[in-house]
Amino acid sequence: MTAATGLAARGLRFLLSRRRVLLRLTAWSVLETGQTFLIGYGPARALDEGFLRGRADAGLVWLAVTGLGVLLGAYGTARVYAAVADLVEPLRDRLVERVVTRGVRTGEAGSLSGLTQQVEIARDTFAGLVMVSRSFVFTSAGALAGLFTLAPPLLLAVGPPLAVGMALFAATLRPLARRQETFLVADEALAGDLGTVCPGLLDVTATGAEAEIAAGTGERVEAELRAARALARWGVLRVASLTIGGQVPIVLLLAVAPWLLAHGVTAGALVGALAYVTQSLLPALRNLIHGLGTSGSRLTVVLRRLAGTSTGPSRPPDSGSVPPGTTADRGTPPPALSLASVTFAYGSASAPVVHDLDLTLPPGAHLAVVGPSGTGKSTLTALVAGLLTPSHGTVRVAGHPVPGPGAAASRVLIPQEAYVFGGTLAENLAYLRPGPVPEEELLAAAEAVGLAPLAARLGGLGARVDPTALSAGERQLIALTRAYLSYAPLALLDEATCHLDPGAEERAERAFAARPGGTLVVVAHRISSARRADRVLVMDGRSTAYGGHEELLRSCALYRDLVGGWAPAPAR
């Protein structure tokens, strides 16, 4: 089964699951058909049976009937919007879940573009596609029925150019979809490049790789620009199809008007035909071509890209680092995290940010990673997450190579900017678990991490969460508790508590350190995090130091400087 066939099958199953919504949408759209029918038929009868015969009262009655039909159609259109919302929002929810599964759990490049742009593109374009397609179908039915009722010869002037315009438009859909996909591939490549480069800008600057990184990013910008221009050129054919299908019928009606009048078509019928074309068919065709031509192709491509992705085991995108110099004994469990002779540089001519690094973190350990800005902490986390590939060496999580499904299932990242989605608090907390989570377990996790007071203020686990109404620290508490509940044994806190006060930070870190079978890595925001850790990794560009807090105070001048420059938080 091809990707297109599979996508069509999924779409059909989705629509069948919303049969009641579709029936409601159809029922309200019928009112729009009646409105369209009366827009041409009412004025035609008003002229032929009223004003042209000197019977103004009859003409006014027909105009009143037409006005009543417009009001009923407007009422039906208002109800249509509610039905479309009931059809669109479930699709958006499914796509968000799929994208978050791919990006937040597996760390796949391009997920930022998928979450922030492509899901919203799919939502908006699907809604627009439903509206314009429905409107064109029911409007065309009403207009063509009206033309046939007024005088069948009128269809000879309207039908053929409308069919030719629609055929030309249909012929552009496939090439348009291909160019739309090229544009989205370029967009994802640019988003992935920026997602890798931006977190490591300090490292890029420190190693002198600005020119090479700028050149690579510039190539991706140019590729997206070329794709956008190629996509725009197809707008010419859309204009041509609109001209043939919507405007040529007007010219034909005026050109053959004498012949039509000579063959029994009344003046009122001719005016009604012009009303059908100008007030109904032309606007509906314009909306269809601009909506389906752009939105339809874009929706097909976006859904294929979002639906055709693999879903990894439950975890968000991750980062991490581990203590150096230790090797697991034979027969013991594999290290929670290990780097073997890892070297990485931003460009072949740049100095390595990470150089020949051998690090091993045993299960159950608690490590803090510290160092000045630009010394490779962000680069190291990207290497462990699989977002960057080492120039030399290997990275493993729980014995599994990075990137890979085994490593993905064994690690969970809580980044500085926590992700919280609209839904209940329980849904947010249990998101990284494959099945239902007992309420008692959710409450115990909230109490351990320090989320319980916030949960009580929100109204309990069943309360709806509005991410925009939460502070940065509150979002971090929710994300921390979500990660605490995950099955991933390795928890990576990349400044994940920076918006919490010192007391809340300590409580959260101690909760993670006490997880049964869990291993904790903290990219330290405060020196107190390093004091609580079993071991500390100090990064200083190409060199590293490793040991306990007191040991490093004696042996590492950089660590002494960091401790001295880390002012304690003011008392509250």
C-alpha positions in Angstrom: 0.0 0.0 0.0 1.5 3.4 -1.0 1.9 6.3 1.3 -0.9 8.2 -0.5 -3.2 5.2 -0.2 -2.4 4.7 3.5 -3.1 8.4 4.1 -6.4 8.3 2.3 -7.4 5.2 4.3 -6.5 6.9 7.6 -8.5 10.0 6.5 -11.5 7.9 5.6 -11.4 6.2 8.9 -11.2 9.5 10.7 -14.2 10.9 8.8 -16.2 7.7 9.4 -15.6 8.0 13.1 -17.1 11.5 12.9 -20.3 10.5 11.0 -22.6 12.4 13.2 -20.6 15.6 12.7 -20.6 15.1 9.0 -24.4 14.6 8.9 -24.9 17.7 10.9 -22.5 19.6 8.6 -24.5 18.4 5.5 -27.8 19.3 7.0 -26.8 22.9 7.7 -25.2 23.2 4.3 -28.5 22.4 2.6 -29.7 25.8 3.7 -26.9 27.3 1.8 -28.0 25.4 -1.3 -31.5 26.9 -1.0 -30.0 30.4 -0.5 -27.9 30.0 -3.7 -31.0 28.8 -5.6 -33.0 31.8 -4.6 -30.3 34.3 -5.4 -30.8 33.9 -9.1 -34.3 32.4 -9.2 -36.0 35.1 -7.0 -34.8 38.2 -9.0 -35.6 36.4 -12.3 -39.2 35.8 -11.2 -39.4 39.3 -9.7 -38.6 40.7 -13.1 -40.5 38.4 -15.4 -43.7 38.1 -13.2 -43.5 41.4 -11.5 -41.7 44.5 -12.5 -41.5 43.9 -16.3 -45.3 43.3 -16.3 -46.1 46.3 -14.2 -46.8 44.2 -11.0 -44.6 45.7 -8.4 -46.3 43.9 -5.6 -45.4 40.5 -7.1 -41.8 41.6 -7.7 -41.5 42.7 -4.1 -42.8 39.4 -2.9 -40.2 37.5 -4.9 -37.5 39.8 -3.6 -38.7 39.3 0.0 -38.6 35.5 -0.6 -35.0 35.9 -1.8 -34.1 37.9 1.3 -35.7 35.3 3.5 -33.6 32.7 1.8 -30.4 34.7 2.4 -31.2 35.0 6.1 -31.8 31.2 6.4 -28.6 30.6 4.5 -26.7 32.9 6.9 -28.1 31.0 9.8 -27.0 27.7 8.3 -23.5 29.0 7.6 -23.2 30.1 11.3 -24.1 26.5 12.4 -21.7 25.1 9.9 -18.7 26.8 11.7 -19.6 25.0 14.9 -19.8 21.6 13.1 -16.4 22.3 11.3 -14.8 23.0 14.7 -16.1 19.6 16.0 -14.4 18.0 13.0 -11.1 19.9 13.0 -10.1 20.0 16.7 -10.0 16.2 17.1 -7.7 16.1 14.1 -5.4 18.7 15.7 -5.3 16.8 19.0 -4.3 13.6 17.2 -1.5 15.4 15.2 -0.2 17.1 18.3 0.0 13.8 20.1 1.9 12.3 17.1 4.3 15.1 16.7 5.1 15.3 20.5 5.6 11.5 20.4 8.1 11.9 17.6 9.8 15.0 18.8 9.5 15.3 22.5 9.9 11.6 23.1 12.5 10.7 20.4 14.3 13.9 19.8 13.9 13.7 16.0 15.3 16.7 14.1 12.6 18.8 12.5 10.1 18.2 15.3 10.3 21.9 16.2 9.0 22.8 12.8 6.4 20.0 13.1 5.1 21.2 16.4 5.2 24.9 16.0 4.2 25.2 12.3 3.1 22.1 10.5 0.4 21.0 13.0 -1.1 24.5 12.9 -0.8 24.4 9.1 -2.7 21.1 9.1 -5.4 22.4 11.5 -6.0 25.6 9.6 -5.8 24.1 6.1 -8.1 21.2 7.0 -10.7 23.7 8.4 -10.3 25.9 5.3 -10.5 22.8 3.0 -13.7 21.6 4.6 -15.3 25.0 4.4 -14.4 25.8 0.7 -15.1 22.3 -0.6 -18.4 22.1 1.2 -19.3 25.6 0.0 -18.4 24.9 -3.6 -20.3 21.6 -3.8 -23.6 23.0 -2.3 -23.3 26.4 -4.0 -22.7 24.8 -7.4 -25.6 22.4 -6.9 -27.9 25.3 -6.1 -26.6 27.5 -8.9 -26.8 24.8 -11.6 -30.2 23.7 -10.5 -31.4 27.3 -10.7 -30.0 27.7 -14.2 -31.7 24.6 -15.4 -35.0 25.7 -13.8 -34.8 29.1 -15.4 -33.8 28.0 -18.9 -31.7 24.9 -19.8 -29.9 26.8 -22.6 -28.2 28.9 -20.0 -26.2 25.9 -18.9 -24.5 25.9 -22.4 -22.9 29.2 -21.6 -21.9 28.4 -18.0 -21.2 24.7 -17.8 -18.4 24.1 -20.4 -16.1 26.9 -19.3 -16.7 25.9 -15.6 -15.8 22.3 -16.4 -12.6 23.4 -18.3 -11.5 25.6 -15.5 -12.0 22.9 -13.0 -10.1 20.4 -15.2 -7.1 22.8 -15.5 -7.1 23.3 -11.8 -7.2 19.6 -11.1 -4.2 19.1 -13.3 -2.1 21.4 -11.2 -2.8 19.7 -7.9 -0.2 17.0 -8.1 2.7 19.2 -9.3 1.6 21.7 -6.6 1.8 19.0 -3.9 5.3 18.0 -5.0 6.6 21.6 -4.8 4.8 22.0 -1.5 6.6 18.9 -0.2 9.9 20.3 -1.5 9.3 23.5 0.4 8.4 21.6 3.7 11.6 19.5 3.4 13.6 22.7 3.1 11.8 24.2 6.0 12.4 21.1 8.2 16.1 21.1 7.2 16.4 24.8 8.1 14.6 24.2 11.4 16.7 21.2 12.2 19.9 23.1 11.5 18.9 26.1 13.6 17.8 23.7 16.4 21.3 22.2 16.5 23.2 25.4 16.0 21.4 27.8 18.3 21.9 25.9 21.6 25.6 25.8 20.8 26.2 29.4 19.7 28.6 30.0 22.6 30.6 26.9 21.7 30.6 27.9 18.0 32.0 31.4 18.9 34.5 29.9 21.3 35.9 27.6 18.7 35.9 30.1 15.8 33.5 28.2 13.6 31.2 31.2 12.8 32.0 31.4 9.1 31.5 27.7 8.4 28.3 27.4 10.4 26.9 30.6 8.8 27.7 29.2 5.3 25.9 25.9 6.0 22.9 27.7 7.4 22.9 30.2 4.5 22.7 27.3 2.0 19.5 26.0 3.8 18.0 29.4 3.7 18.6 29.7 0.0 17.2 26.2 -0.6 14.0 27.2 1.2 13.8 30.5 -0.8 14.2 28.6 -4.1 11.4 26.1 -3.1 9.1 29.0 -2.1 9.6 30.7 -5.5 8.9 27.5 -7.4 5.7 27.1 -5.4 4.7 30.6 -6.1 5.0 30.2 -9.9 2.1 27.7 -9.9 -0.1 30.5 -8.9 -0.3 31.6 -12.5 -2.1 28.4 -13.5 -4.5 28.9 -10.6 -5.4 32.4 -11.9 -5.9 31.0 -15.4 -8.3 28.3 -14.2 -10.2 30.9 -12.2 -10.5 33.1 -15.2 -11.8 30.3 -17.5 -14.2 28.8 -15.0 -15.5 31.9 -13.3 -15.2 34.9 -15.5 -15.5 33.5 -19.1 -19.1 32.4 -18.4 -20.0 36.1 -17.7 -18.5 37.1 -21.0 -20.3 34.3 -22.8 -23.7 35.1 -21.2 -23.4 38.7 -22.4 -22.1 37.7 -25.9 -24.9 35.2 -26.6 -27.6 37.2 -24.8 -29.3 38.2 -28.2 -29.4 34.6 -29.3 -30.8 33.5 -25.9 -33.5 36.1 -25.9 -34.4 35.2 -29.5 -34.8 31.5 -28.4 -37.2 32.0 -25.5 -34.9 32.9 -22.6 -36.5 35.8 -20.7 -34.8 38.9 -19.6 -35.3 37.9 -16.0 -33.8 34.5 -16.6 -30.7 36.1 -18.1 -30.3 38.5 -15.2 -30.8 35.5 -12.8 -28.0 33.6 -14.7 -25.7 36.5 -14.3 -26.5 36.6 -10.6 -25.8 32.9 -10.3 -22.3 33.3 -11.9 -21.2 36.6 -10.2 -22.7 36.1 -6.8 -22.4 32.4 -6.3 -20.3 30.4 -8.7 -17.4 32.9 -9.1 -16.9 33.5 -5.4 -17.2 29.7 -4.6 -14.8 28.8 -7.4 -12.3 31.5 -6.3 -12.4 30.2 -2.7 -12.0 26.6 -3.9 -9.0 27.3 -6.2 -7.2 29.5 -3.7 -8.2 27.3 -0.7 -7.8 23.8 -2.3 -5.0 24.8 -4.5 -2.8 25.9 -1.6 -4.4 24.5 1.4 -5.3 21.1 -0.1 -1.9 20.4 -1.4 -0.3 21.7 1.7 -2.6 19.5 3.9 -1.8 16.4 1.9 1.9 16.9 2.2 1.9 17.9 5.9 -0.4 15.0 6.9 1.8 12.5 5.0 4.9 13.9 6.7 3.3 13.9 10.2 1.4 10.6 9.9 4.2 8.8 8.2 6.7 9.1 11.1 7.8 6.5 13.5 6.9 6.7 17.1 9.6 5.8 19.6 9.4 4.7 23.2 8.1 7.1 25.8 10.5 9.9 26.6 11.1 13.6 25.7 14.2 14.8 23.8 17.2 14.4 26.0 20.7 15.5 26.9 23.2 14.3 29.4 26.8 13.8 30.6 28.6 11.5 32.9 31.7 11.1 35.0 34.9 10.1 33.3 37.4 7.5 33.8 35.5 4.5 35.1 34.8 1.2 33.5 32.1 -1.3 34.4 33.2 -4.7 35.6 32.3 -7.8 33.7 28.9 -9.2 34.8 27.6 -5.9 36.1 24.8 -3.9 34.5 25.8 -1.6 31.6 26.6 2.0 32.5 23.6 4.4 32.6 25.5 6.7 30.3 28.9 6.4 28.6 31.0 8.3 26.1 34.1 6.6 24.6 36.8 8.8 23.0 34.2 11.3 21.9 35.4 14.3 19.8 33.2 16.9 18.2 34.0 20.2 16.4 31.7 22.7 14.6 33.4 22.4 11.3 36.5 20.7 10.0 38.7 23.8 10.5 37.5 24.6 14.0 38.9 23.6 17.3 37.1 20.7 19.0 34.5 21.6 21.5 34.6 18.1 23.0 38.0 16.4 22.6 38.7 12.7 23.2 36.2 12.5 26.1 35.8 9.2 28.0 32.9 9.3 30.5 31.1 6.6 32.4 28.1 7.0 34.8 27.0 3.9 36.6 23.3 3.2 37.4 22.0 5.0 40.5 24.6 7.8 40.3 23.9 11.5 40.7 26.1 13.8 38.6 26.2 17.6 38.3 27.7 19.2 35.2 29.2 22.7 35.6 31.4 25.0 33.6 31.5 28.5 32.2 29.4 29.5 29.2 30.7 28.3 25.9 32.7 25.4 27.2 30.7 22.6 25.5 27.9 21.7 28.0 25.2 22.3 25.3 27.2 20.5 22.7 27.7 17.5 25.1 24.0 17.3 25.7 23.3 17.4 22.0 25.7 14.6 21.4 24.1 12.4 24.1 20.6 13.2 22.7 21.7 12.2 19.2 21.1 15.7 17.8 24.8 15.9 16.9 27.0 13.2 15.6 30.5 12.8 17.1 33.5 13.3 14.7 35.0 10.3 16.6 33.9 8.0 19.3 30.6 6.5 20.5 27.8 7.4 22.9 25.7 4.9 24.7 22.7 5.0 27.1 22.2 1.9 29.2 24.4 0.0 26.8 22.3 1.1 23.7 24.0 3.2 21.0 22.8 6.8 20.5 20.7 7.4 18.4 18.6 4.3 18.7 15.3 3.1 20.1 16.9 1.4 23.1 18.6 4.6 24.1 15.5 6.6 23.5 13.5 4.4 25.9 16.1 4.7 28.6 16.4 8.5 29.0 14.2 11.5 29.7 15.1 15.1 29.4 13.5 18.1 31.2 14.7 21.2 29.4 14.8 24.7 30.7 11.7 25.7 28.7 9.2 23.2 29.9 6.4 22.0 27.6 2.8 21.9 28.9 -0.1 21.2 26.6 -3.8 22.1 27.0 -5.6 19.3 28.7 -6.1 18.0 32.3 -3.3 18.0 34.8 -3.5 14.2 34.9 -3.1 14.0 31.1 0.0 16.2 31.3 1.6 14.2 34.1 0.8 10.7 32.6 1.8 11.6 29.0 5.1 9.7 29.0 3.5 6.5 30.3 2.2 4.0 27.7 -1.0 3.3 29.7 -3.3 4.7 32.4 -1.6 5.8 35.6 -3.4 5.2 38.9 -4.5 8.4 40.6 -2.6 7.4 43.8 0.7 7.2 41.8 0.1 10.6 40.2 -0.6 12.2 43.7 2.5 10.5 45.2 4.7 11.8 42.3 3.2 15.3 42.7 4.0 15.2 46.4 7.5 14.0 45.9 8.5 16.6 43.3 6.6 19.4 45.0 3.7 19.9 42.6 1.0 19.1 45.2 0.3 22.8 46.2 0.0 23.8 42.6 -2.3 20.9 41.8 -4.5 21.9 44.7 -4.7 25.5 43.5 -5.6 24.3 39.9 -8.4 22.2 41.3 -6.9 18.7 41.4 -5.7 16.2 38.8 -8.9 16.6 36.7 -8.5 20.3 36.3 -7.9 21.8 32.8 -4.5 23.3 32.3 -4.0 26.6 30.4 -0.3 26.7 29.6 -0.5 30.5 29.0 -1.8 31.1 32.5 1.1 29.3 34.2 4.3 30.8 35.3 7.6 29.4 34.0 8.3 27.8 37.3 4.8 26.2 37.4 5.4 24.7 34.0 8.7 23.4 35.1 7.1 21.6 38.1 4.6 19.9 35.8 7.3 18.8 33.4 9.5 17.6 36.3 6.6 15.5 37.6 5.9 14.1 34.2 9.5 13.0 33.8 9.5 11.6 37.3 6.6 9.3 36.4 8.3 8.1 33.2 9.9 4.6 33.0 13.2 6.0 31.7 15.8 5.3 34.3 18.1 8.1 33.2 16.8 11.6 34.1 18.5 14.6 32.6 17.8 18.0 34.1 19.2 20.7 31.7 18.7 23.7 33.9 15.2 22.4 34.4 14.8 24.1 37.8 16.1 27.5 36.9 12.7 29.1 37.5 12.2 27.5 40.9 13.4 28.9 44.2 16.3 27.1 45.9 14.0 25.1 48.2 11.8 23.8 45.4 14.8 23.0 43.3 16.3 21.0 46.2 13.1 19.1 46.7 12.8 18.2 43.0 16.4 17.1 42.7 16.3 14.9 45.8 13.1 13.3 44.5 14.8 12.3 41.3 17.9 11.2 43.0 15.8 8.9 45.2 13.9 7.2 42.3 14.4 3.4 42.6 16.9 2.3 40.0 17.1 5.9 38.7 20.2 7.9 37.6 20.3 11.6 37.7 22.3 14.1 35.6 21.9 17.8 36.4 23.3 20.7 34.3 23.7 22.9 37.4 22.0 26.2 37.7 23.1 26.9 41.2 26.2 25.7 43.2 23.8 23.9 45.6 23.1 21.4 42.9 26.8 20.5 42.6 27.0 20.2 46.4 24.1 17.7 46.5 25.5 15.5 43.7 27.6 12.5 44.3 30.1 13.6 41.6 30.7 16.7 39.6 31.9 17.1 36.0 33.7 20.4 35.3 33.9 21.3 31.6 36.4 23.9 30.4 36.5 23.7 26.6 38.7 20.8 25.7 39.6 19.8 29.2 37.4 18.3 32.0 37.8 17.6 35.7 35.8 15.0 37.7 35.4 14.3 41.4 33.4 15.1 44.5 32.7 18.7 45.6 35.4 18.8 48.3 37.9 17.0 46.1 37.4 19.5 43.2 37.7 22.5 45.6 41.2 21.2 46.4 42.3 20.1 42.9 40.5 22.3 40.3 41.1 26.0 40.2 38.2 26.5 37.7 35.8 24.8 40.1 37.0 27.0 43.0 36.4 30.1 40.8 32.9 28.9 39.9 32.0 28.2 43.5 33.3 31.6 44.5 31.4 33.4 41.7 28.2 31.6 42.4 26.4 34.0 44.7 23.7 32.4 46.9 20.1 33.3 46.2 18.8 36.1 48.4 16.7 35.1 51.4 13.0 35.3 50.8 
